[in-house]
């Protein structure tokens, strides 16, 4: 059973997120838009994240761990509506395959009652991960990719062992990036496995990358 999110917890989360809320700052950038939902639960007084496993029926990245999300549609009023709509439809976007998208993470605090209703064509399962796992992960590796024009960038690769299911999940790429970023912001701690992690620099690099990735109007 998940605990109801108390007013105190809700306020604490909302205040932490508000400090880093970009609002509509990047809506004018001429990239295709997409959003992912980061659903936060409170379980026994601790924040957890819900993640999905993509269906093996999908053509791109079947079986990968992702947040619920997908492309923005013309009828969506904003990024929040996109994330909520896609989450309702249980579509798992794999951001690693969409380098020309402006992908906005939307944080949602979920309260009981909540009952999972999967679309088997899109999602095979969901699972919960304690948020502090993304700070204290012991089974961690990293890979490096070349992101022009900024050069090499580190990509997180974390393995979460779900003891109840006796199963290990690989969380990597932009999904891991968003999860670690949220953990750093909400828990106000840096990841123990990455001594070079700098929140301010990461946010600044992301903004610079978006601007540099914008198609030229010339």
C-alpha positions in Angstrom: 0.0 0.0 0.0 1.2 3.5 -0.8 0.7 6.3 1.7 -1.3 9.3 0.8 1.0 12.2 0.0 0.7 14.6 2.9 0.4 18.3 2.6 3.9 18.7 4.0 5.4 16.3 1.4 3.4 17.9 -1.4 4.6 21.4 -0.4 8.2 20.3 -0.1 8.2 18.6 -3.5 6.4 21.6 -5.1 8.8 24.1 -3.7 11.9 22.1 -4.7 10.6 21.7 -8.3 9.5 25.4 -8.6 13.1 26.5 -8.1 14.0 24.7 -11.4 10.8 25.0 -13.3 11.6 26.3 -16.9 7.9 27.1 -17.6 7.5 28.1 -21.2 11.1 29.3 -21.7 11.9 26.9 -24.5 8.5 26.7 -26.3 9.7 29.0 -29.1 12.6 26.6 -30.0 11.6 25.1 -33.4 12.1 21.4 -32.4 9.4 18.8 -32.3 7.9 18.6 -28.8 7.5 15.6 -26.5 6.9 15.2 -22.8 7.5 12.5 -20.2 5.8 12.1 -16.9 7.8 11.4 -13.7 5.2 10.0 -11.3 6.2 10.5 -7.6 4.6 8.3 -4.9 5.2 8.5 -1.2 5.7 5.0 0.3 6.4 4.6 4.0 7.5 8.3 4.1 9.9 8.0 1.2 9.6 9.2 -2.3 9.4 6.6 -5.1 9.4 6.9 -8.9 7.2 4.8 -11.1 8.8 3.6 -14.4 7.5 1.5 -17.2 8.9 -1.3 -19.4 8.2 -1.0 -23.1 6.3 -3.7 -24.8 8.3 -6.2 -26.9 5.8 -5.5 -29.7 7.2 -2.1 -30.2 9.6 -1.4 -33.1 11.9 0.9 -31.3 13.7 0.0 -28.1 11.4 -2.9 -27.0 11.9 -4.0 -23.4 13.6 -0.7 -22.4 12.8 1.1 -19.2 11.1 4.5 -19.7 8.9 7.0 -18.1 5.4 7.3 -19.5 5.4 9.9 -22.3 5.3 10.7 -26.0 5.0 13.2 -28.8 3.0 16.4 -28.4 -0.2 16.6 -30.5 -1.8 19.6 -32.0 -4.6 19.4 -29.5 -2.3 19.5 -26.5 -2.3 22.9 -24.8 1.1 22.5 -23.2 3.8 20.0 -22.1 1.9 19.0 -19.0 -1.1 18.0 -21.0 1.1 16.0 -23.4 2.7 14.1 -20.5 -0.6 13.4 -18.7 -2.3 12.3 -21.9 0.5 9.9 -22.9 0.7 8.6 -19.4 -3.0 7.8 -19.5 -2.5 6.0 -22.7 0.5 4.2 -21.3 2.8 5.0 -24.2 6.5 4.8 -23.3 8.6 7.2 -25.2 12.3 6.3 -25.5 14.1 9.7 -25.7 17.4 8.2 -26.7 15.9 7.5 -30.2 14.7 11.1 -30.6 17.7 13.5 -30.7 15.7 16.2 -32.5 13.0 16.4 -29.9 12.6 19.0 -27.2 11.6 16.6 -24.4 10.1 18.1 -21.3 10.0 16.2 -18.0 6.8 16.8 -16.0 6.8 15.8 -12.3 3.5 14.5 -10.9 2.6 13.7 -7.3 0.3 10.7 -7.3 -2.2 9.9 -4.6 -4.2 6.8 -3.7 -6.3 5.2 -4.9 -4.2 4.3 -7.9 -4.7 1.2 -10.0 -2.4 0.3 -12.9 -4.2 -0.3 -16.2 -1.6 -1.3 -18.8 -1.9 -1.1 -22.6 -0.2 -4.4 -23.4 0.7 -3.1 -26.9 2.8 -0.3 -25.3 3.8 -1.4 -21.8 4.5 -4.8 -20.3 4.9 -3.8 -16.7 5.5 -1.0 -14.2 7.7 -0.9 -11.2 8.6 1.4 -8.3 12.1 2.6 -7.5 13.1 4.5 -4.3 14.2 8.0 -5.3 17.3 7.7 -3.2 18.4 4.7 -5.3 19.4 7.3 -7.9 21.8 8.9 -5.4 23.1 5.7 -3.7 23.2 3.2 -6.6 26.0 0.7 -6.2 25.6 -1.1 -9.5 26.5 1.8 -11.7 28.5 2.2 -15.0 28.6 5.0 -17.5 29.1 5.3 -21.3 30.2 8.3 -23.3 28.6 9.6 -26.5 29.6 12.5 -28.7 27.0 15.3 -28.7 28.0 17.9 -31.2 28.9 20.7 -30.8 29.6 20.1 -27.1 31.8 17.0 -27.4 31.7 13.9 -25.2 29.0 13.5 -22.6 28.6 10.9 -19.8 25.5 8.7 -20.0 24.2 7.1 -16.8 23.7 3.3 -16.7 22.1 2.0 -13.5 20.9 -1.5 -12.6 18.0 -1.6 -10.1 17.4 -4.9 -8.3 13.8 -5.5 -7.4 14.0 -8.0 -4.6 10.2 -8.6 -4.5 10.2 -9.5 -8.1 13.6 -11.1 -8.1 14.4 -9.1 -11.2 17.0 -6.5 -12.3 16.0 -3.5 -14.4 18.5 -1.5 -16.5 17.8 2.2 -16.3 19.9 4.3 -18.7 20.1 7.2 -21.1 17.7 10.1 -20.8 15.4 8.1 -18.5 18.3 7.8 -16.0 19.3 11.4 -16.6 15.8 12.7 -15.6 15.6 10.3 -12.6 19.0 11.3 -11.3 18.2 15.0 -11.9 15.0 14.7 -9.9 16.6 12.9 -7.1 19.4 15.5 -6.8 16.8 18.3 -6.7 14.3 16.7 -4.3 16.8 15.0 -1.9 19.4 17.9 -2.1 22.2 15.3 -2.4 24.7 14.6 -5.2 25.1 11.0 -6.5 27.7 9.1 -4.6 28.9 7.3 -7.7 29.6 10.5 -9.7 31.9 12.9 -8.0 31.9 15.2 -11.1 28.1 15.7 -11.0 27.3 19.5 -11.1 23.6 20.4 -11.1 24.1 24.0 -12.2 26.4 23.0 -15.1 24.1 20.2 -16.2 21.1 22.5 -16.4 23.2 25.2 -18.2 24.6 22.6 -20.7 21.1 21.3 -21.4 19.9 24.8 -22.2 22.9 25.5 -24.4 22.4 22.2 -26.2 18.7 23.0 -27.0 19.6 26.3 -28.4 22.5 24.9 -30.5 20.2 22.1 -31.7 17.6 24.4 -33.0 17.2 24.3 -36.8 18.5 27.4 -38.5 15.9 29.9 -39.7 18.2 31.0 -42.5 
